[in-house]
Amino acid sequence: MSSGSESETAAEVNNEEADSIDIQAAACLENFRERRDPQLLDAAIILLKTSLAIRSLDDLARSNTLYRIADALTDRYEISEERADLDAAILYHQGALNLRPVGHPSRILSLANYASLLLTSYKHTGNSNHLNAAIGLHRETLNLCPQGNSSRWLALNNLGLAVKNRFQALGDREDLEEACAFHREALELTPSGHPSRHIALNSLANALQTRYDHFGDRADLDAAISCHLENLDLRPVGNRFRPRTLTNLGIVLQVLYERSGNTADLAAGIAYLRDALSLTSDGPSARALILTELANGLDLCFQQLGEQVDQDESLVRYEDALRLRPVGNSERPKTLSNMARVLLLRFQSRHTRTDLDRGIAYLREAINYSPVGYPFHSSNLHILANGYMLRFELLKNREDIDEAVSLFQSVIDGPPVTQLSFELALQDFAAALRSRHEIYSDEADLEAAVSHLTTSYVMATGRSPYHASFATHLAMALKQRIVGSSSGLSEAEMDRNYAKQAPQSQNLPDALKVIELFKEAALSDNAPVIQRLRAANRWVKAAAPLEHLSMGDAYTTALQLLSTYVMVTQAITSQHDRLSSDPVLKGVAVLTTDAAAYAIDHNDGKKTLEVLEQGRLIIMNKLIKFGTPVDDLRDVDENLANDFTRLSTKMASAAQSVGPNNGLSDVLAGDDKIAKYASTSAQWNTAVDRIRQVPGFSNFLEPTPSTILRNAAADGPIIIVNISNHHSDAIIMPQDPTAQMLIIPLPRATPETIEFLALILRQIVRDQPRDITVKIANVLRDLWELVARNVAVALERDFKLPRLSRVWWCLTSVAWGLPFHAAGPYKPGEKGFADRYVSSYTPTITSLLRIRENHNGRGPATSPPHILVVGMSKTPGEADLPFVSQEVAEVKKAGRSVTVLEGEKATRENVLERLHDHCWAHFACHGHHDEEHAFDSHFSLTGGKLSLLDIIRSGLPNAELAFLSACHSAAGDPRTPDETMHLAAGMLFAGFGGVVGTLWAMADDDGPIVAQEFYKYMFRNGEQTDYRDAAQALAAATTALRRRKVPLERWINFVHYGA
C-alpha cells in the first residue's frame, strides 16, 4: 500500500510541476503574441512538451496541455509554413479531442480547431479525406452550439469555410449556397460592436466573391466590397489582420475592374495591395499571395494603359513571389507560368532576347512541376509552343519550329481543358505548321494546317468572338496555298503575289473562299474591333484582284470599323503608335484613298467625299473638343452619352482579354471572358442604336453626309488631292453646294511619285545643300506638272475664279505636307499657283466646317483683339533667336491690346492660362516636331515644354487666330500622313479658327518682316479686324519677302490653316 501511495504522490508532484511549466509557457505565448518573436514561441513549445512528458496519463489537465501544444504549433506553422508543424498540430489536437468526450466543457473548442487544421491540410495536400473530416467535425461543433450559445457564430463561420472549399473542389452549387447562408447567420450573430464581427465579415465577403466568380451576380460583388470596406474600419492601422483585409480589397476591386472596365477600380485595388505589402508580418505564403495579386493588377494596368513601367514592376513582383514559393510549393508552377507569360509578352513589344529565353526556361520548369492532369499543364504547353514560335521568327532556327510543332501535337493529343482551349490550340498549331511549310516546303504541313483551321472554324459557334479569328487564320492559310511558299515575304509582298495568282482558274475556289472568310470575320460583331478591322482590310485586298462585287461593302465596313476602333480605344497615343507600326493598320491611309478612287470609278461623288472624311484624322477628331459626336450628344442627352462612354471603356477593357495575341493571351482566356466581351459588345451596339434614334444623331459614328460636307466650300473652292493605288485625282468642290464637283485625273501622280517628292523635299530641308533653292524649285515644278497646273487651269476655265481668290487644299495620304500653294513652273514670265490664288490648307473638310460653325455669327470685330505674344529670344540648351525681340515689338506696335510673355514669364502654365483670355496668339520661339512621338512635338518655353497634347486638350472657345513663328510648326508625320500631328493642327483643333505655321525651320530674321506685313494687313481697317483675313495677310507678308529677293525656300515655308 505504501508503494502505491508513494506513486500517487510522485504523479501529483509531476502534475503540479507540469502545471507550473504550463504557466511559464503561457507567459512565453503571451509575450510572443505581443512581440511576434519566434524564439518566444519556440521556448513555449519546448516547455509545453516538457510538461506533457511528465504529466500523468490520467491527469485531467493533460488535454489542456495537448491543446496548447497544438495551438502553439499552429502559430509557428503560420510563420514558418513548415509542414511538420502542421502535421504535428493535427496529431496533438486529435489527442486533446480524444480526452474531451461528449459533455466535456472544452470539446467544442477542440472540435473547432482540429477541424480547422484539417481544412488547412486539405488546402495544401488536396486530401479529400481531411476535407470531409473537417466538415463532419464542424457540423458536430454547430450541433453543440444551439441558438443563444455565444460560440454559435464561430461554429457557423468555420462550417461555412469548409463547405465553400468543398464547392470549389466539386462544384456543387448547394454547397456554396449553404456556405453563404452560414456566413450570413454568423454575421447576424456578431452585430456592430461585437469583437469578432471582423472575422464574420471577412468570411462572408469571400463567400460572396466566390459566388460572383462562378455565377456573375453583380449584387454579390458589391456586397463583398461593402463587407471588406466595413472590415477595414474594424481593423485599423496596427491591427495584425489589416493587411489581410487590404489584400482582399485589392483582389475584389481587380475583379470589379474586369467587369466595369473602370480604371479607378484597378488603381484603388493596386493601392490597397501596396499597403498590404508594406504592413504584412504574415508568413511567406500570405506575402507571396499579396505579391502575386499585385503583379496581376499591374499586368492588367499595363494591358489597359500600355505603360511599360507597369509591366516591368509586374514582372519584379512575380519574381519576388517566386522566391517565397520554393520547389515543392503547390503555387510555384502557376507563378512560373505567369512570369513566363509576362516575359513573352514583353518580348513581343521590346524584342529583348533574354526575355524570350527566360520565358521559355520558366515554362519548362513549370511543366516539370505540373504533370499531365495538372490544371495548367495544357496551357503551359501551349504557351511554351508559342514561345518557341516567337524564337523561330527571331532566329529562324529549325529546331525551334520543330519543337513548337511537337509541343502543339502534345497539346492536341492531351486532354483539353475546354473546347475553346482545344480550338485555340488547333489555330496556333496551324500557324506553326504554316511557318514550317515556309522552311521545308512540305505540302503536308500546309494541308494539315488547313485541316486544323477548318476544324476550329467549324467547332466555334458564330457567336463566339473567336469565330472571326478562326475564319481569318483559315483565310490566310488558303492564301498561302494559292501563293505557295512565302518564306521571307512581307504581307504586302504576299498580297502582290496573291493578286497575280488568285484570278487563275485553278485558284478561284480558294480565292472565293478567302473573300468569304475575311468578310465573315469583318462582319462578326462579337469579335474585337481591332481584329475585325484587320479582317476588313484583308477583305478589300482579297476582293480587288477578282474585282469582286463585295469590294464596295468591304471598303464601307473597313472605314466604319476604323471609326469604331478609335471611339472605343482609350489611349490616344497608343492609337497613333499602332497606326504607324501595325502592318495592317499602316494601310489605313491607302484604304481610305483607294475607297475614294473606287467611288470615283462608280461615279459616286457623294460616296467619294464621305469615305475621305471617314477614314482621315480619326484620332485627332477624337481629341478635339468640337469634333467628337459624344460631346454633342451630351448636350442633348447626358445620361445616354455617359452610358455610351462607359460601355466604350468596357469594350476597350474586354478587348484586352479576348482576341489573338500570338496565342499568349488567348490560351488563358476562359468562357467567362468571352461572355463578358460578347455581352459588352451587344450592350454597346444597343447604345449606338438608341443614340441614332435621337433627333440629329441618325448618322452617329457614320460618315458625315456629303450634303453637309458641301457647305464647307461656302467661302471658296476646296481642292482635294486624292493619291491612290488605283488612280489619283484632284476633286474640286465648288462654292455652290448644288453644282457638280469636278474630277481631274492625275495619271502621273502615283503614290510612289508623290512619296518620292515628299522624301526628296524632307532631305533637302534637312541637309540644307548649297543649291537648296534650285533643288526646291525642281520639286515645285514637279508638283506643278503633276497636280497644280491642271487644278489652276480648271479653276480659271471651268469655275471662272477671279485672280487672288481664296482656295483651300485638302491633301490625302502621301501628298500631305507638300507645298502645293507654291507649285509653279518657275520660269521667267510664267506664273505659279501663288501668283494666281491665295491658298489655305485644311486637314479635313469636316474640320473646316466645324470651325465655321463654331465661329458663326462673330463677323468682323468692332473692338481690338486681345493678342497674347510669347517670345523666347534665349532658351536654355537651344540657339539664341536675336530677332525675336524685334518681332515682338512689331506685334505690339500693330495691336492696341497686347500681352507679352517673355523670358521667365513665358512658362507652360502661364501660356496655357493666358491663352484662355486672348483671342489671338503669336508665338516667337523654338518649335520642335517629334516624328517618333508626335504628341511630344512642342514649343520650347521657360522651364519646360508646351506640347501638342497640351494644346489640343486646352480647349479655347474664344480663340480666333494663332501665328506660330516657330520652326516645324506645320511639319507632318510621314509614317501617318492622314493623322496630321503638328503644332499648327493642334492649335486648330484646340479652337483657333485660323493658324499660320511653318513647314520647316524658318530664318530668324524673317520673323520681324513677316510679322510687320501680316499685322499691317490685319489692322488695315483699324479696330475692325477679321481673323478670316489671315490667309490674305500671309500672302501680303510673303509677297513682301519675295520683293526683298529672299530665297524661295524661305517664303514658301509659311502656310495658313483654317478659315
Backbone hydrogen bonds, N-H to C=O, Kabsch-Sander energy under -0.5 kcal/mol:
donor,donor_aa,acceptor,acceptor_aa,energy
5,S,1,M,-2.1
6,E,2,S,-2.4
7,S,3,S,-2.3
8,E,4,G,-2.5
9,T,5,S,-2.5
10,A,6,E,-2.5
11,A,7,S,-2.5
12,E,8,E,-2.4
13,V,9,T,-2.5
14,N,10,A,-2.8
15,N,11,A,-2.8
16,E,12,E,-2.6
17,E,13,V,-2.6
18,A,14,N,-3.0
19,D,15,N,-2.5
20,S,16,E,-2.0
21,I,17,E,-2.6
22,D,18,A,-2.7
23,I,19,D,-1.8
24,Q,20,S,-1.9
25,A,21,I,-2.8
26,A,22,D,-2.7
27,A,23,I,-1.9
28,C,24,Q,-2.1
29,L,25,A,-2.7
30,E,26,A,-2.4
31,N,27,A,-2.4
32,F,28,C,-2.6
33,R,29,L,-2.5
34,E,30,E,-1.0
35,R,31,N,-2.9
36,R,32,F,-3.9
40,L,37,D,-1.1
41,L,37,D,-1.2
42,D,38,P,-2.5
43,A,39,Q,-2.3
44,A,40,L,-2.1
45,I,41,L,-2.2
46,I,42,D,-2.2
47,L,43,A,-2.4
48,L,44,A,-2.6
49,K,45,I,-2.4
50,T,46,I,-2.1
51,S,47,L,-2.5
52,L,48,L,-2.6
53,A,49,K,-1.9
54,I,50,T,-1.3
55,R,51,S,-1.2
59,D,56,S,-1.3
62,R,59,D,-1.9
63,S,60,L,-0.5
65,T,61,A,-1.7
66,L,62,R,-2.6
67,Y,63,S,-2.4
68,R,64,N,-2.5
69,I,65,T,-2.6
70,A,66,L,-2.3
71,D,67,Y,-2.5
72,A,68,R,-2.6
73,L,69,I,-2.7
74,T,70,A,-2.0
75,D,71,D,-1.9
76,R,72,A,-2.2
77,Y,73,L,-2.4
78,E,74,T,-2.1
79,I,75,D,-1.0
80,S,76,R,-3.1
81,E,77,Y,-2.5
83,R,81,E,-0.6
85,D,82,E,-1.0
86,L,82,E,-1.3
87,D,83,R,-2.6
88,A,84,A,-2.3
89,A,85,D,-2.5
90,I,86,L,-2.1
91,L,87,D,-1.8
92,Y,88,A,-2.4
93,H,89,A,-2.5
94,Q,90,I,-2.4
95,G,91,L,-2.3
96,A,92,Y,-2.4
97,L,93,H,-2.7
98,N,94,Q,-2.1
99,L,95,G,-1.0
99,L,96,A,-0.6
100,R,97,L,-1.7
104,H,101,P,-2.7
107,R,104,H,-1.8
110,S,106,S,-2.0
111,L,107,R,-3.1
112,A,108,I,-2.4
113,N,109,L,-2.2
114,Y,110,S,-2.6
115,A,111,L,-2.5
116,S,112,A,-2.1
117,L,113,N,-2.1
118,L,114,Y,-1.9
119,L,115,A,-2.1
120,T,116,S,-2.1
121,S,117,L,-2.6
122,Y,118,L,-2.3
123,K,119,L,-2.0
124,H,120,T,-1.2
125,T,121,S,-2.2
126,G,122,Y,-3.2
128,S,126,G,-0.9
130,H,127,N,-0.6
131,L,127,N,-1.3
132,N,128,S,-2.7
133,A,129,N,-2.3
134,A,130,H,-2.3
135,I,131,L,-2.3
136,G,132,N,-2.2
137,L,133,A,-2.5
138,H,134,A,-2.6
139,R,135,I,-2.2
140,E,136,G,-2.0
141,T,137,L,-2.2
142,L,138,H,-2.2
143,N,139,R,-2.3
144,L,140,E,-1.4
145,C,142,L,-1.5
149,N,146,P,-2.5
152,R,149,N,-1.7
155,A,151,S,-2.0
156,L,152,R,-2.6
157,N,153,W,-2.4
158,N,154,L,-2.7
159,L,155,A,-2.2
160,G,156,L,-2.4
161,L,157,N,-2.0
162,A,158,N,-2.0
163,V,159,L,-2.6
164,K,160,G,-2.2
165,N,161,L,-1.7
166,R,162,A,-1.5
167,F,163,V,-2.0
168,Q,164,K,-2.2
169,A,165,N,-1.3
170,L,166,R,-2.9
171,G,167,F,-3.2
173,R,171,G,-0.7
175,D,172,D,-1.2
176,L,172,D,-1.0
177,E,173,R,-2.7
178,E,174,E,-2.4
179,A,175,D,-2.4
180,C,176,L,-2.5
181,A,177,E,-2.1
182,F,178,E,-2.5
183,H,179,A,-2.4
184,R,180,C,-2.3
185,E,181,A,-2.3
186,A,182,F,-2.3
187,L,183,H,-2.0
188,E,184,R,-2.1
189,L,185,E,-1.6
190,T,187,L,-1.3
194,H,191,P,-2.7
197,R,194,H,-1.6
199,I,196,S,-0.9
200,A,196,S,-1.5
201,L,197,R,-2.7
202,N,198,H,-1.9
203,S,199,I,-2.2
204,L,200,A,-2.4
205,A,201,L,-2.6
206,N,202,N,-2.1
207,A,203,S,-2.0
208,L,204,L,-2.6
209,Q,205,A,-2.3
210,T,206,N,-2.1
211,R,207,A,-2.1
212,Y,208,L,-2.4
213,D,209,Q,-3.0
214,H,210,T,-1.5
215,F,211,R,-2.4
216,G,212,Y,-2.7
218,R,216,G,-0.7
220,D,217,D,-1.2
221,L,217,D,-1.2
222,D,218,R,-2.6
223,A,219,A,-2.3
224,A,220,D,-2.3
225,I,221,L,-2.2
226,S,222,D,-2.3
227,C,223,A,-2.3
228,H,224,A,-2.3
229,L,225,I,-2.5
230,E,226,S,-2.2
231,N,227,C,-2.3
232,L,228,H,-1.9
233,D,229,L,-1.2
234,L,230,E,-1.3
235,R,231,N,-1.0
239,N,236,P,-2.6
242,R,239,N,-1.6
245,T,241,F,-1.6
246,L,242,R,-2.6
247,T,243,P,-2.3
248,N,244,R,-2.5
249,L,245,T,-2.6
250,G,246,L,-2.4
251,I,247,T,-2.3
252,V,248,N,-2.6
253,L,249,L,-2.3
254,Q,250,G,-1.4
255,V,251,I,-1.8
256,L,252,V,-2.2
257,Y,253,L,-2.4
258,E,254,Q,-2.1
259,R,255,V,-1.0
259,R,256,L,-0.7
260,S,256,L,-3.3
261,G,257,Y,-3.4
263,T,261,G,-0.7
265,D,262,N,-1.1
266,L,262,N,-1.2
267,A,263,T,-2.7
268,A,264,A,-2.4
269,G,265,D,-2.3
270,I,266,L,-2.3
271,A,267,A,-2.1
272,Y,268,A,-2.4
273,L,269,G,-2.0
274,R,270,I,-2.2
275,D,271,A,-2.1
276,A,272,Y,-2.5
277,L,273,L,-2.3
278,S,274,R,-1.9
279,L,275,D,-1.4
280,T,276,A,-2.2
283,G,78,E,-0.8
287,R,283,G,-2.1
288,A,284,P,-2.6
289,L,285,S,-1.8
290,I,286,A,-2.0
291,L,287,R,-2.4
292,T,288,A,-2.6
293,E,289,L,-2.6
294,L,290,I,-2.6
295,A,291,L,-2.5
296,N,292,T,-2.5
297,G,293,E,-2.3
298,L,294,L,-2.5
299,D,295,A,-2.1
300,L,296,N,-2.3
301,C,297,G,-2.4
302,F,298,L,-2.3
303,Q,299,D,-2.4
304,Q,300,L,-1.9
305,L,301,C,-2.9
306,G,302,F,-2.6
308,Q,306,G,-0.6
310,D,307,E,-1.1
311,Q,307,E,-1.1
312,D,308,Q,-2.5
313,E,309,V,-2.2
314,S,310,D,-2.4
315,L,311,Q,-1.8
316,V,312,D,-1.9
317,R,313,E,-2.7
318,Y,314,S,-2.1
319,E,315,L,-2.2
320,D,316,V,-2.2
321,A,317,R,-2.3
322,L,318,Y,-2.4
323,R,319,E,-1.7
324,L,320,D,-0.8
324,L,321,A,-0.7
325,R,322,L,-1.5
329,N,326,P,-2.6
332,R,329,N,-1.4
335,T,331,E,-2.0
336,L,332,R,-2.6
337,S,333,P,-2.2
338,N,334,K,-2.3
339,M,335,T,-2.5
340,A,336,L,-2.5
341,R,337,S,-2.5
342,V,338,N,-2.3
343,L,339,M,-2.5
344,L,340,A,-2.6
345,L,341,R,-2.3
346,R,342,V,-2.6
347,F,343,L,-2.2
348,Q,344,L,-1.6
349,S,345,L,-1.0
350,R,346,R,-2.5
351,H,347,F,-2.8
353,R,351,H,-0.7
355,D,352,T,-0.9
356,L,352,T,-1.3
357,D,353,R,-2.4
358,R,354,T,-2.6
359,G,355,D,-2.4
360,I,356,L,-2.1
361,A,357,D,-2.2
362,Y,358,R,-2.8
363,L,359,G,-2.0
364,R,360,I,-2.2
365,E,361,A,-2.1
366,A,362,Y,-2.6
367,I,363,L,-2.6
368,N,364,R,-1.8
369,Y,365,E,-1.5
370,S,367,I,-0.9
374,Y,371,P,-2.7
377,H,374,Y,-2.0
378,S,374,Y,-0.5
380,N,376,F,-2.5
381,L,377,H,-2.2
382,H,378,S,-2.1
383,I,379,S,-2.9
384,L,380,N,-2.6
385,A,381,L,-2.4
386,N,382,H,-2.0
387,G,383,I,-2.1
388,Y,384,L,-2.3
389,M,385,A,-1.9
390,L,386,N,-2.4
391,R,387,G,-2.1
392,F,388,Y,-2.3
393,E,389,M,-2.5
394,L,390,L,-1.5
395,L,391,R,-3.1
396,K,392,F,-2.7
398,R,396,K,-0.5
400,D,397,N,-0.8
401,I,397,N,-1.3
402,D,398,R,-2.4
403,E,399,E,-2.2
404,A,400,D,-2.4
405,V,401,I,-2.3
406,S,402,D,-2.3
407,L,403,E,-2.6
408,F,404,A,-2.6
409,Q,405,V,-2.1
410,S,406,S,-1.7
411,V,407,L,-2.1
412,I,408,F,-2.6
413,D,409,Q,-2.4
414,G,410,S,-1.7
422,F,418,T,-1.6
423,E,419,Q,-2.5
424,L,420,L,-2.8
425,A,421,S,-2.0
426,L,422,F,-2.2
427,Q,423,E,-2.1
428,D,424,L,-2.6
429,F,425,A,-2.6
430,A,426,L,-2.3
431,A,427,Q,-1.6
432,A,428,D,-2.1
433,L,429,F,-2.4
434,R,430,A,-2.5
435,S,431,A,-2.1
436,R,432,A,-2.4
437,H,433,L,-2.1
438,E,434,R,-1.4
439,I,435,S,-0.8
439,I,436,R,-0.5
440,Y,436,R,-3.0
441,S,437,H,-2.2
443,E,441,S,-0.8
445,D,442,D,-1.3
446,L,442,D,-1.1
447,E,443,E,-2.6
448,A,444,A,-2.4
449,A,445,D,-2.2
450,V,446,L,-2.4
451,S,447,E,-2.3
452,H,448,A,-2.8
453,L,449,A,-2.6
454,T,450,V,-2.3
455,T,451,S,-2.0
456,S,452,H,-2.4
457,Y,453,L,-2.5
458,V,454,T,-2.4
459,M,455,T,-2.6
460,A,456,S,-2.0
464,S,461,T,-1.6
467,H,464,S,-1.5
468,A,464,S,-0.5
469,S,465,P,-0.5
470,F,466,Y,-2.5
471,A,467,H,-2.4
472,T,468,A,-2.5
473,H,469,S,-2.6
474,L,470,F,-2.2
475,A,471,A,-2.2
476,M,472,T,-2.4
477,A,473,H,-2.0
478,L,474,L,-2.2
479,K,475,A,-2.3
480,Q,476,M,-2.1
481,R,477,A,-1.9
482,I,478,L,-1.7
483,V,479,K,-2.7
484,G,480,Q,-3.0
489,L,486,S,-2.3
494,M,490,S,-2.4
495,D,491,E,-2.4
496,R,492,A,-1.9
497,N,493,E,-2.1
498,Y,494,M,-2.5
499,A,495,D,-2.5
500,K,496,R,-1.2
501,Q,497,N,-1.9
502,A,498,Y,-3.3
504,Q,501,Q,-1.4
507,N,504,Q,-1.8
508,L,504,Q,-0.9
508,L,505,S,-0.8
511,A,507,N,-2.6
512,L,508,L,-2.9
513,K,509,P,-1.8
514,V,510,D,-2.4
515,I,511,A,-2.0
516,E,512,L,-2.2
517,L,513,K,-2.5
518,F,514,V,-2.5
519,K,515,I,-2.4
520,E,516,E,-2.3
521,A,517,L,-2.4
522,A,518,F,-2.4
523,L,519,K,-1.9
524,S,521,A,-1.0
525,D,523,L,-1.3
527,A,524,S,-1.8
532,R,528,P,-2.1
533,L,529,V,-2.7
534,R,530,I,-2.0
535,A,531,Q,-2.0
536,A,532,R,-2.5
537,N,533,L,-2.3
538,R,534,R,-2.1
539,W,535,A,-2.2
540,V,536,A,-2.1
541,K,537,N,-1.8
542,A,538,R,-2.3
543,A,539,W,-2.2
544,A,540,V,-1.9
546,L,543,A,-0.7
547,E,543,A,-0.5
547,E,544,A,-1.5
548,H,543,A,-2.2
551,M,548,H,-1.7
554,A,550,S,-2.5
555,Y,551,M,-2.6
556,T,552,G,-2.3
557,T,553,D,-2.8
558,A,554,A,-2.5
559,L,555,Y,-2.3
560,Q,556,T,-2.1
561,L,557,T,-2.5
562,L,558,A,-1.9
563,S,559,L,-1.8
564,T,560,Q,-2.1
565,Y,561,L,-2.9
566,V,562,L,-1.8
567,M,563,S,-1.9
568,V,564,T,-2.2
569,T,565,Y,-0.9
572,I,570,Q,-0.9
575,Q,571,A,-1.7
576,H,572,I,-2.1
577,D,573,T,-2.4
578,R,574,S,-2.5
579,L,575,Q,-2.4
580,S,576,H,-1.3
581,S,577,D,-1.1
582,D,578,R,-3.0
586,K,582,D,-2.6
587,G,584,V,-1.5
588,V,585,L,-2.2
589,A,586,K,-0.5
591,L,587,G,-2.7
592,T,588,V,-2.5
593,T,589,A,-2.2
594,D,590,V,-2.8
595,A,591,L,-2.2
596,A,592,T,-1.9
597,A,593,T,-2.2
598,Y,594,D,-2.5
599,A,595,A,-2.1
600,I,596,A,-2.3
601,D,597,A,-2.5
602,H,598,Y,-1.1
603,N,600,I,-2.1
604,D,599,A,-2.8
605,G,603,N,-0.7
608,T,604,D,-2.0
609,L,605,G,-2.0
610,E,606,K,-1.9
611,V,607,K,-2.7
612,L,608,T,-1.7
613,E,609,L,-1.8
614,Q,610,E,-2.2
615,G,611,V,-1.8
616,R,613,E,-0.8
617,L,978,D,-2.8
621,N,617,L,-2.4
622,K,618,I,-0.8
622,K,619,I,-0.6
623,L,619,I,-1.3
624,I,620,M,-2.2
625,K,989,F,-0.7
627,G,624,I,-0.9
628,T,624,I,-0.6
631,D,628,T,-0.6
632,D,628,T,-1.3
633,L,629,P,-2.3
634,R,630,V,-2.3
635,D,631,D,-1.1
636,V,632,D,-0.6
636,V,633,L,-1.3
637,D,633,L,-3.5
641,A,637,D,-2.1
642,N,638,E,-2.6
643,D,639,N,-2.3
644,F,640,L,-2.3
645,T,641,A,-2.4
646,R,642,N,-2.6
647,L,643,D,-2.5
648,S,644,F,-2.3
649,T,645,T,-2.1
650,K,646,R,-2.2
651,M,647,L,-2.5
652,A,648,S,-2.2
653,S,649,T,-2.2
654,A,650,K,-3.2
655,A,651,M,-2.3
656,Q,652,A,-0.7
656,Q,653,S,-0.9
657,S,653,S,-0.7
657,S,654,A,-1.0
658,V,654,A,-0.8
664,L,661,N,-1.6
667,V,663,G,-1.6
668,L,665,S,-1.1
669,A,665,S,-0.8
669,A,666,D,-1.1
673,K,670,G,-0.5
674,I,670,G,-1.7
675,A,671,D,-2.6
676,K,672,D,-2.2
677,Y,673,K,-2.4
678,A,674,I,-2.9
679,S,675,A,-2.7
680,T,676,K,-2.7
681,S,677,Y,-2.9
682,A,678,A,-2.2
683,Q,679,S,-2.3
684,W,680,T,-2.6
685,N,681,S,-2.4
686,T,682,A,-2.1
687,A,683,Q,-2.3
688,V,684,W,-2.2
689,D,685,N,-2.2
690,R,686,T,-2.2
691,I,687,A,-2.4
692,R,688,V,-2.1
693,Q,690,R,-1.2
694,V,691,I,-1.7
697,F,694,V,-2.4
700,F,697,F,-1.7
702,E,699,N,-2.7
708,I,705,P,-1.2
709,L,705,P,-2.0
710,R,706,S,-2.4
711,N,708,I,-1.4
712,A,709,L,-2.0
713,A,710,R,-1.4
714,A,711,N,-1.4
716,G,713,A,-1.1
718,I,733,M,-1.8
719,I,808,W,-3.7
720,I,718,I,-0.7
720,I,731,I,-3.0
721,V,719,I,-0.6
721,V,810,C,-2.0
722,N,720,I,-0.8
722,N,729,D,-2.9
723,I,721,V,-0.7
724,S,722,N,-0.7
729,D,722,N,-2.2
730,A,744,I,-2.7
731,I,720,I,-3.2
731,I,729,D,-0.5
732,I,730,A,-0.6
732,I,742,L,-2.8
733,M,718,I,-3.0
733,M,731,I,-0.6
739,A,736,D,-1.4
742,L,732,I,-2.0
743,I,741,M,-0.5
744,I,730,A,-3.3
744,I,742,L,-0.6
746,L,728,S,-2.9
749,A,746,L,-1.2
750,T,748,R,-1.8
754,I,750,T,-2.6
755,E,751,P,-2.5
756,F,752,E,-2.0
757,L,753,T,-2.1
758,A,754,I,-2.3
759,L,755,E,-2.3
760,I,756,F,-2.7
761,L,757,L,-2.5
762,R,758,A,-2.2
763,Q,759,L,-2.2
764,I,760,I,-2.3
765,V,761,L,-2.4
766,R,762,R,-1.5
767,D,763,Q,-2.8
768,Q,764,I,-2.3
772,I,769,P,-1.4
775,K,771,D,-2.3
776,I,772,I,-2.7
777,A,773,T,-2.3
778,N,774,V,-1.8
779,V,775,K,-1.6
780,L,776,I,-2.4
781,R,777,A,-2.3
782,D,778,N,-2.0
783,L,779,V,-2.3
784,W,780,L,-2.0
785,E,781,R,-2.7
786,L,782,D,-2.9
787,V,783,L,-2.2
788,A,783,L,-2.1
789,R,784,W,-2.8
791,V,787,V,-1.5
792,A,788,A,-3.0
793,V,789,R,-2.5
794,A,790,N,-2.0
795,L,791,V,-2.4
796,E,792,A,-2.0
797,R,793,V,-3.2
798,D,794,A,-2.0
799,F,794,A,-1.4
801,L,795,L,-2.5
804,L,836,R,-4.4
805,S,802,P,-1.5
807,V,838,V,-2.4
808,W,717,P,-2.3
809,W,840,S,-2.9
810,C,719,I,-3.1
811,L,809,W,-0.5
812,T,721,V,-1.4
815,A,812,T,-2.1
816,W,813,S,-1.9
818,L,815,A,-1.8
820,F,818,L,-2.0
822,A,819,P,-1.5
823,A,820,F,-1.2
824,G,780,L,-0.9
830,E,827,K,-2.2
833,F,823,A,-3.0
835,D,832,G,-0.7
836,R,832,G,-0.6
836,R,833,F,-1.1
837,Y,833,F,-2.7
838,V,805,S,-2.4
839,S,837,Y,-0.7
840,S,807,V,-1.9
841,Y,1056,H,-2.5
842,T,809,W,-2.2
848,L,844,T,-1.3
849,L,845,I,-2.4
850,R,846,T,-2.8
851,I,847,S,-2.1
852,R,848,L,-1.9
853,E,849,L,-1.9
854,N,850,R,-2.8
855,H,851,I,-1.9
856,N,853,E,-0.8
858,R,855,H,-1.7
861,A,1025,T,-3.9
867,I,865,P,-0.6
867,I,897,S,-3.0
868,L,920,W,-2.5
869,V,867,I,-0.6
869,V,899,T,-3.3
870,V,868,L,-0.5
870,V,922,H,-3.0
871,G,869,V,-0.6
871,G,901,L,-2.2
872,M,924,A,-2.4
878,E,875,T,-2.3
881,L,873,S,-3.1
884,V,881,L,-1.7
887,E,883,F,-2.1
888,V,884,V,-2.9
889,A,885,S,-2.1
890,E,886,Q,-1.8
891,V,887,E,-1.7
892,K,888,V,-2.5
893,K,889,A,-2.3
894,A,890,E,-1.5
895,G,891,V,-2.2
897,S,865,P,-0.5
898,V,896,R,-0.5
899,T,867,I,-3.1
901,L,869,V,-3.2
902,E,900,V,-0.6
903,G,871,G,-1.1
905,K,902,E,-2.0
906,A,903,G,-1.4
907,T,905,K,-1.9
908,R,942,T,-0.5
911,V,907,T,-2.5
912,L,908,R,-2.4
913,E,909,E,-2.1
914,R,910,N,-2.7
915,L,911,V,-1.9
916,H,912,L,-0.6
916,H,913,E,-0.9
917,D,914,R,-1.0
918,H,915,L,-0.9
919,C,866,H,-0.7
920,W,866,H,-2.3
921,A,961,L,-2.3
922,H,868,L,-3.1
923,F,963,F,-2.9
924,A,870,V,-3.3
924,A,922,H,-0.5
925,C,965,S,-0.8
928,H,938,H,-2.8
930,D,928,H,-0.5
931,E,929,H,-0.8
936,D,933,H,-2.4
937,S,934,A,-1.8
938,H,928,H,-1.9
939,F,946,L,-2.2
940,S,926,H,-2.3
941,L,939,F,-0.7
941,L,944,G,-2.3
942,T,906,A,-2.5
944,G,941,L,-1.2
946,L,939,F,-2.3
947,S,945,K,-0.7
948,L,937,S,-2.4
949,L,935,F,-1.4
951,I,947,S,-2.1
952,I,948,L,-2.5
953,R,949,L,-2.1
954,S,950,D,-0.6
954,S,951,I,-1.1
955,G,951,I,-0.6
955,G,952,I,-0.5
956,L,990,A,-3.0
959,A,956,L,-1.3
960,E,919,C,-3.2
961,L,919,C,-1.7
962,A,994,G,-2.0
963,F,921,A,-2.8
964,L,962,A,-0.6
964,L,996,V,-2.9
965,S,923,F,-2.3
965,S,963,F,-1.0
966,A,964,L,-2.1
968,H,1000,W,-0.8
969,S,966,A,-1.0
970,A,998,T,-3.3
971,A,968,H,-1.2
976,T,973,D,-0.8
979,E,976,T,-2.2
982,H,980,T,-0.6
984,A,969,S,-3.1
986,G,982,H,-2.3
987,M,983,L,-2.1
988,L,984,A,-2.1
989,F,985,A,-2.7
990,A,986,G,-1.4
991,G,987,M,-0.7
991,G,988,L,-1.0
992,F,987,M,-2.1
993,G,960,E,-0.8
994,G,960,E,-2.0
995,V,1057,Y,-2.5
996,V,962,A,-2.7
997,G,1055,V,-2.4
999,L,1053,N,-2.0
1006,D,1003,A,-1.7
1007,G,1003,A,-0.6
1007,G,1004,D,-1.1
1009,I,1005,D,-0.6
1010,V,1006,D,-2.7
1011,A,1007,G,-2.5
1012,Q,1008,P,-2.5
1013,E,1009,I,-2.4
1014,F,1010,V,-2.7
1015,Y,1011,A,-2.5
1016,K,1012,Q,-1.6
1017,Y,1013,E,-1.8
1018,M,1014,F,-2.2
1019,F,1015,Y,-2.2
1020,R,1017,Y,-1.6
1022,G,1019,F,-1.8
1024,Q,1021,N,-1.2
1025,T,1023,E,-1.6
1029,D,1026,D,-2.4
1030,A,1027,Y,-1.7
1033,A,1029,D,-2.4
1034,L,1030,A,-2.7
1035,A,1031,A,-2.1
1036,A,1032,Q,-2.2
1037,A,1033,A,-2.1
1038,T,1034,L,-2.9
1039,T,1035,A,-1.9
1040,A,1036,A,-1.7
1041,L,1037,A,-1.7
1042,R,1038,T,-2.2
1043,R,1039,T,-2.2
1044,R,1040,A,-1.2
1045,K,1042,R,-1.7
1046,V,1041,L,-1.9
1050,R,1047,P,-1.7
1051,W,1047,P,-1.0
1052,I,1048,L,-2.0
1054,F,1051,W,-1.0
1055,V,997,G,-2.4
1057,Y,995,V,-3.2
1058,G,841,Y,-2.1
1059,A,993,G,-2.4
